[in-house]
Amino acid sequence: MNATELFSFNLLGIAVLVHVVFVNITMGAGWISAMARFLAWRRNDPSLEIMSRRVFKILVVHELFSGVWGTIITVILAGLFPTLLAIATDLMFFPILVALSAIIVRIPSIALFWYTWGKIRPSSHSALGFVMALSGFAVPMGFRYIFSEITYPHGLAISLQGLTDVARLEVFYNPLYPPLILHTWMGALSVGGFITASFFTIKENTSPKFLWIGLWHGVVFLAAQILIGPWYLITLGDKAPILYSNLLGAAQSTINLLPMFTLKILALAALTVISYMVWRRIKRGVGEAPRYALALGPLAILIVLLGEYLNDGGRAPYLVLLGDKGLPPSPFSNVYIQIPYPLVFTILATLVIFLLGFIVTVYYALNKRFLTDLPEA
């Protein structure tokens, strides 16, 4: 890779990683908020309504940043990878349409869910909450087809035969897609649960009952991930041997990611152990919330980061995989932009600094001043 291609590849990678983390949090938090609102109505339990409002605040803050980084990804693709964007929007028009339609529903439904609280019937408000939550899951349902196609170009292979109209429908049958989207959904629900559990361990929000609800969400969907993960890995071995070899550090690998894959397994084991310890302390929401429960959310996010890096960065030095071969970024890059190496590292370092600022702002918004002042009743 030359300096421009290195910059483009890494910039896109950082943006995708950050966006995926925020999306996982908003999807999981949205579901838990909607579920708590529904149970508050069905059980006539005002405390669950308070929980729903507090978890909704987690969604609101991260949805803001998720949208920002989603826009950044679009700008990067349009400016630095115009060919890839053109192919994607043509070949995967219908999956992208699904994702964009979901976004159109999700953004207004988030606002309506908040501003209609207490102003419409609880049954109607609960239904609106589920529209808000489920629309979030429909967004990756469309976009994950892009990741499936650049890992195993199922529809693209048909398109290259001149059957473009057929290919636009065939992308829906990519064999990598089922385990990938299920892994994505289960991961989001798990992350949402563990983030919720950590949130209700913080001093100003401590609640064993709410922590327990988040914890069992996290544990149940983490178990589902453990079952789906090997399915995805086996499918990669058959359809994307380069990525499979890189994950396991095989002799023919283009980049050895076995140490990072091992780190993900260790983080998963640590999350399992800590979950079990917290589970024993506050089973059924009774007991004192242990301080080490704070580690649940960060560990879950670390696992998401490692998993997404392995899935995306594991294709290096290629951008699109073609069986045991691949295409580098250069055929898809903007040839008119030339960036020197010193500027590459300067821009990337600046981006990381801004990212740290985002993280500090998220903590401040949730726990110090901004959203903690919103009424809960």
GUMIMAR-937595 format. One line per 5 residues: number of its first residue (from 1); for each residue x, y, z of C-alpha. Coordinates in Angstrom, 3 decimals. Layout:
<pts>
NUM	X Y Z ~ ...
</pts>
This chain:
<pts>
1	0.000 0.000 0.000 ~ 1.148 3.546 -0.675 ~ 0.582 6.305 1.884 ~ -2.855 7.284 0.571 ~ -4.120 3.699 0.490
6	-2.751 3.070 4.002 ~ -4.473 6.195 5.236 ~ -7.779 5.333 3.542 ~ -7.759 1.739 4.808 ~ -6.980 2.724 8.408
11	-9.312 5.720 8.485 ~ -12.195 3.603 7.251 ~ -11.286 0.891 9.751 ~ -11.256 3.276 12.741 ~ -14.565 4.833 11.695
16	-16.222 1.415 11.294 ~ -14.931 0.204 14.677 ~ -16.212 3.277 16.516 ~ -19.540 3.243 14.701 ~ -20.101 -0.466 15.377
21	-19.463 -0.013 19.117 ~ -21.990 2.828 19.373 ~ -24.530 0.922 17.253 ~ -24.243 -2.146 19.497 ~ -24.877 -0.020 22.588
26	-27.876 1.794 21.087 ~ -29.472 -1.406 19.778 ~ -29.118 -3.230 23.079 ~ -30.132 -0.254 25.225 ~ -33.129 0.447 22.978
31	-34.420 -3.096 23.385 ~ -33.992 -3.089 27.167 ~ -35.662 0.323 27.486 ~ -38.623 -0.836 25.363 ~ -38.915 -4.104 27.288
36	-38.773 -2.340 30.675 ~ -41.473 0.104 29.528 ~ -43.681 -2.775 28.416 ~ -43.225 -4.671 31.702 ~ -43.850 -1.478 33.693
41	-47.245 -1.237 31.998 ~ -48.152 -4.928 32.198 ~ -47.020 -5.337 35.827 ~ -48.052 -1.852 36.925 ~ -44.514 -1.366 38.254
46	-43.429 2.317 38.338 ~ -39.839 1.357 39.163 ~ -39.464 -0.369 35.795 ~ -40.630 2.808 34.099 ~ -37.833 4.662 35.858
51	-35.407 2.025 34.611 ~ -36.743 2.401 31.085 ~ -36.145 6.160 31.177 ~ -32.612 5.811 32.525 ~ -31.614 3.181 29.964
56	-33.181 5.343 27.261 ~ -30.703 8.069 28.221 ~ -27.886 5.634 27.392 ~ -29.446 5.158 23.963 ~ -29.875 8.885 23.303
61	-26.249 9.811 24.001 ~ -24.788 6.959 21.975 ~ -27.293 7.345 19.130 ~ -25.965 10.867 18.632 ~ -22.383 9.652 18.245
66	-23.475 6.623 16.222 ~ -25.074 8.919 13.657 ~ -21.997 11.149 13.535 ~ -19.675 8.243 12.844 ~ -22.086 6.724 10.345
71	-21.900 9.996 8.426 ~ -18.101 9.930 8.676 ~ -18.061 6.457 7.107 ~ -20.216 7.681 4.225 ~ -17.913 10.661 3.624
76	-14.827 8.407 3.689 ~ -16.375 6.012 1.173 ~ -17.481 8.834 -1.128 ~ -14.169 10.705 -0.959 ~ -11.591 7.928 -0.705
81	-13.341 4.805 -2.068 ~ -15.724 6.102 -4.764 ~ -15.512 2.914 -6.851 ~ -16.396 0.701 -3.901 ~ -19.304 2.984 -3.006
86	-20.575 2.947 -6.593 ~ -20.484 -0.859 -6.765 ~ -22.112 -1.213 -3.350 ~ -24.987 1.169 -4.034 ~ -25.688 -0.526 -7.361
91	-25.294 -4.205 -6.498 ~ -26.653 -3.905 -2.940 ~ -29.363 -1.363 -3.634 ~ -32.116 -3.363 -1.912 ~ -30.194 -4.204 1.304
96	-29.102 -0.557 1.597 ~ -32.713 0.488 1.014 ~ -33.725 -1.724 3.941 ~ -31.119 -0.066 6.169 ~ -32.006 3.484 5.120
101	-35.732 2.815 5.568 ~ -34.999 1.567 9.079 ~ -33.036 4.744 9.843 ~ -35.945 6.863 8.616 ~ -38.230 5.027 11.051
106	-35.775 4.901 13.949 ~ -34.859 8.570 14.305 ~ -38.441 9.904 14.593 ~ -39.487 6.954 16.767 ~ -36.736 7.779 19.291
111	-38.037 11.347 19.571 ~ -41.667 10.209 19.739 ~ -40.908 7.620 22.400 ~ -39.472 10.310 24.662 ~ -41.867 13.173 24.006
116	-45.029 11.069 24.219 ~ -44.083 9.617 27.601 ~ -47.094 10.092 29.868 ~ -49.093 11.763 27.088 ~ -50.524 8.671 25.369
121	-51.903 5.373 26.633 ~ -49.257 3.032 28.153 ~ -50.176 0.321 25.638 ~ -49.593 2.666 22.698 ~ -46.401 3.990 24.221
126	-45.091 0.454 24.752 ~ -45.855 -0.400 21.116 ~ -43.983 2.723 20.021 ~ -41.045 1.608 22.149 ~ -40.837 -1.697 20.311
131	-41.009 0.106 16.935 ~ -38.083 2.233 18.118 ~ -36.131 -0.811 19.311 ~ -36.778 -3.138 16.369 ~ -36.031 -0.467 13.768
136	-32.528 -0.346 15.239 ~ -32.036 -4.038 14.470 ~ -33.179 -3.516 10.883 ~ -30.286 -1.096 10.184 ~ -27.482 -3.716 10.362
141	-29.860 -6.192 8.730 ~ -29.236 -4.211 5.544 ~ -25.667 -3.029 5.978 ~ -24.262 -6.431 7.002 ~ -24.820 -7.584 3.414
146	-21.989 -5.244 2.405 ~ -19.593 -6.957 4.799 ~ -20.752 -10.360 3.573 ~ -20.140 -9.409 -0.055 ~ -16.644 -7.971 0.422
151	-15.705 -11.143 2.327 ~ -17.394 -13.561 -0.078 ~ -18.597 -11.825 -3.306 ~ -21.589 -14.066 -3.964 ~ -23.775 -11.516 -5.742
156	-20.795 -9.772 -7.340 ~ -19.728 -12.994 -9.061 ~ -23.142 -13.207 -10.691 ~ -23.059 -9.523 -11.617 ~ -19.725 -9.986 -13.421
161	-21.477 -12.512 -15.660 ~ -23.751 -9.712 -16.885 ~ -26.734 -10.741 -14.740 ~ -26.960 -7.496 -12.764 ~ -30.694 -7.665 -12.036
166	-30.374 -11.238 -10.791 ~ -27.325 -10.299 -8.711 ~ -29.241 -7.565 -6.838 ~ -31.499 -10.281 -5.436 ~ -28.799 -12.921 -5.067
171	-26.940 -10.782 -2.528 ~ -29.729 -11.749 -0.108 ~ -28.557 -15.373 -0.337 ~ -24.926 -14.804 0.621 ~ -24.003 -17.860 2.784
176	-21.935 -15.729 5.172 ~ -24.877 -13.508 6.014 ~ -27.029 -15.688 8.345 ~ -24.341 -16.356 10.988 ~ -22.978 -12.807 10.642
181	-26.295 -11.017 11.223 ~ -27.301 -13.363 14.052 ~ -23.934 -12.799 15.693 ~ -24.436 -9.045 15.273 ~ -27.921 -9.070 16.821
186	-26.971 -11.314 19.728 ~ -23.854 -9.225 20.340 ~ -25.857 -6.005 20.463 ~ -28.362 -7.444 22.935 ~ -25.523 -8.788 25.062
191	-23.619 -5.484 25.031 ~ -26.790 -3.580 25.884 ~ -27.350 -5.833 28.864 ~ -23.822 -5.549 30.221 ~ -23.700 -1.774 29.659
196	-26.986 -1.498 31.576 ~ -25.591 -3.629 34.391 ~ -22.487 -1.438 34.653 ~ -24.574 1.746 34.522 ~ -26.625 0.677 37.531
201	-23.448 -0.021 39.485 ~ -22.354 3.639 39.292 ~ -22.816 5.435 42.594 ~ -25.570 7.830 41.489 ~ -27.585 5.063 39.780
206	-26.981 1.985 41.948 ~ -29.879 -0.470 41.776 ~ -29.467 -4.255 42.241 ~ -32.878 -4.829 40.623 ~ -32.023 -2.900 37.459
211	-28.497 -4.338 37.419 ~ -29.993 -7.828 37.534 ~ -32.244 -7.163 34.534 ~ -29.287 -5.913 32.507 ~ -27.126 -8.814 33.655
216	-29.470 -11.587 32.606 ~ -29.939 -9.912 29.225 ~ -26.165 -9.866 28.833 ~ -25.645 -13.457 29.947 ~ -28.445 -15.004 27.859
221	-27.365 -13.364 24.622 ~ -23.682 -13.923 25.351 ~ -24.471 -17.645 25.503 ~ -26.213 -17.347 22.126 ~ -23.105 -15.658 20.691
226	-20.917 -18.503 21.917 ~ -23.057 -20.883 19.866 ~ -23.240 -18.727 16.720 ~ -19.539 -17.727 16.695 ~ -18.217 -21.190 15.728
231	-20.860 -21.398 12.979 ~ -19.519 -18.162 11.483 ~ -15.913 -19.305 11.848 ~ -16.634 -22.622 10.098 ~ -18.401 -20.764 7.277
236	-15.360 -18.510 6.873 ~ -13.170 -21.594 6.563 ~ -15.253 -22.729 3.585 ~ -16.012 -19.377 1.894 ~ -13.203 -16.998 2.971
241	-10.023 -19.044 3.550 ~ -7.789 -15.943 3.769 ~ -9.730 -14.436 6.652 ~ -10.029 -17.851 8.307 ~ -6.270 -18.440 8.036
246	-5.462 -14.972 9.368 ~ -7.684 -15.472 12.415 ~ -5.973 -18.741 13.289 ~ -2.462 -17.640 12.309 ~ -2.068 -20.423 9.735
251	1.108 -20.766 7.664 ~ -0.537 -19.268 4.548 ~ -1.950 -16.235 6.401 ~ -1.331 -12.699 5.127 ~ -1.457 -11.296 8.674
256	-1.255 -13.267 11.921 ~ -4.208 -12.324 14.116 ~ -4.065 -15.362 16.382 ~ -2.778 -13.297 19.366 ~ -5.722 -10.899 19.014
261	-8.135 -13.786 18.539 ~ -6.723 -15.336 21.720 ~ -7.169 -12.011 23.529 ~ -10.829 -11.988 22.508 ~ -11.290 -15.498 23.923
266	-9.610 -14.441 27.181 ~ -11.812 -11.337 27.409 ~ -14.838 -13.547 26.802 ~ -13.707 -15.884 29.594 ~ -13.178 -12.929 31.958
271	-16.637 -11.558 31.141 ~ -18.153 -14.987 31.840 ~ -16.396 -15.306 35.212 ~ -17.303 -11.790 36.377 ~ -20.901 -12.290 35.213
276	-21.122 -15.448 37.300 ~ -19.700 -13.666 40.348 ~ -22.151 -10.771 40.010 ~ -25.012 -13.201 39.334 ~ -24.374 -14.925 42.657
281	-24.276 -11.621 44.533 ~ -27.522 -10.132 43.226 ~ -29.601 -13.096 42.066 ~ -33.193 -11.991 41.377 ~ -32.153 -8.390 42.044
286	-31.661 -8.950 45.763 ~ -28.381 -8.045 47.457 ~ -25.687 -5.402 47.200 ~ -24.335 -4.462 43.779 ~ -20.595 -5.282 43.776
291	-18.267 -2.574 42.492 ~ -16.514 -4.981 40.126 ~ -19.760 -5.176 38.125 ~ -18.510 -1.920 36.561 ~ -16.165 -4.068 34.459
296	-19.013 -5.841 32.648 ~ -19.761 -3.063 30.148 ~ -16.143 -2.236 29.234 ~ -15.328 -5.932 28.794 ~ -18.329 -6.397 26.503
301	-17.243 -3.385 24.432 ~ -13.678 -4.722 24.255 ~ -14.998 -8.010 22.864 ~ -17.026 -6.132 20.228 ~ -13.979 -4.069 19.245
306	-11.759 -7.134 18.956 ~ -14.399 -9.092 17.048 ~ -15.034 -6.312 14.540 ~ -11.317 -5.690 14.068 ~ -10.737 -9.379 13.416
311	-13.633 -9.537 10.969 ~ -12.605 -6.396 9.041 ~ -8.862 -5.926 9.597 ~ -8.373 -9.663 9.141 ~ -8.663 -9.184 5.380
316	-5.452 -7.087 5.216 ~ -3.726 -6.314 2.886 ~ -6.870 -6.801 0.807 ~ -10.127 -4.870 0.850 ~ -12.217 -7.449 -1.003
321	-11.584 -11.189 -0.672 ~ -11.902 -13.586 -3.616 ~ -11.474 -17.078 -2.199 ~ -7.755 -17.640 -1.642 ~ -6.948 -14.309 -3.322
326	-8.046 -10.730 -2.879 ~ -8.206 -7.210 -4.247 ~ -6.157 -4.470 -2.514 ~ -7.637 -1.026 -1.791 ~ -6.021 0.541 -4.879
331	-8.694 -0.484 -7.490 ~ -11.368 1.144 -5.329 ~ -9.440 4.231 -4.191 ~ -9.584 7.851 -5.347 ~ -6.471 8.171 -7.521
336	-6.588 11.988 -7.405 ~ -5.794 12.219 -3.696 ~ -2.150 11.861 -2.688 ~ -1.245 12.057 1.009 ~ 2.369 11.972 2.319
341	3.219 9.534 5.132 ~ 3.807 12.205 7.856 ~ 0.353 13.634 7.236 ~ -1.181 10.151 7.393 ~ -0.038 9.579 10.976
346	-0.853 13.143 12.007 ~ -4.452 12.855 10.814 ~ -4.938 9.403 12.338 ~ -3.482 10.549 15.679 ~ -5.778 13.588 15.677
351	-8.751 11.323 15.029 ~ -7.844 9.163 18.027 ~ -7.591 12.285 20.225 ~ -11.054 13.397 19.106 ~ -12.307 9.880 19.848
356	-11.034 10.133 23.425 ~ -12.929 13.406 23.692 ~ -16.070 11.593 22.563 ~ -15.612 8.987 25.304 ~ -15.175 11.630 28.011
361	-18.266 13.471 26.755 ~ -20.337 10.271 26.859 ~ -19.383 9.671 30.496 ~ -20.061 13.312 31.409 ~ -23.425 13.308 29.634
366	-24.635 10.168 31.371 ~ -23.314 10.705 34.876 ~ -22.482 14.319 35.607 ~ -24.775 16.990 34.283 ~ -26.639 16.730 30.981
371	-29.113 13.868 30.866 ~ -29.198 13.148 34.604 ~ -31.275 16.325 34.950 ~ -34.093 14.980 32.748 ~ -37.223 14.117 34.770
376	-38.069 10.457 35.377 ~ -41.687 10.758 36.448
</pts>
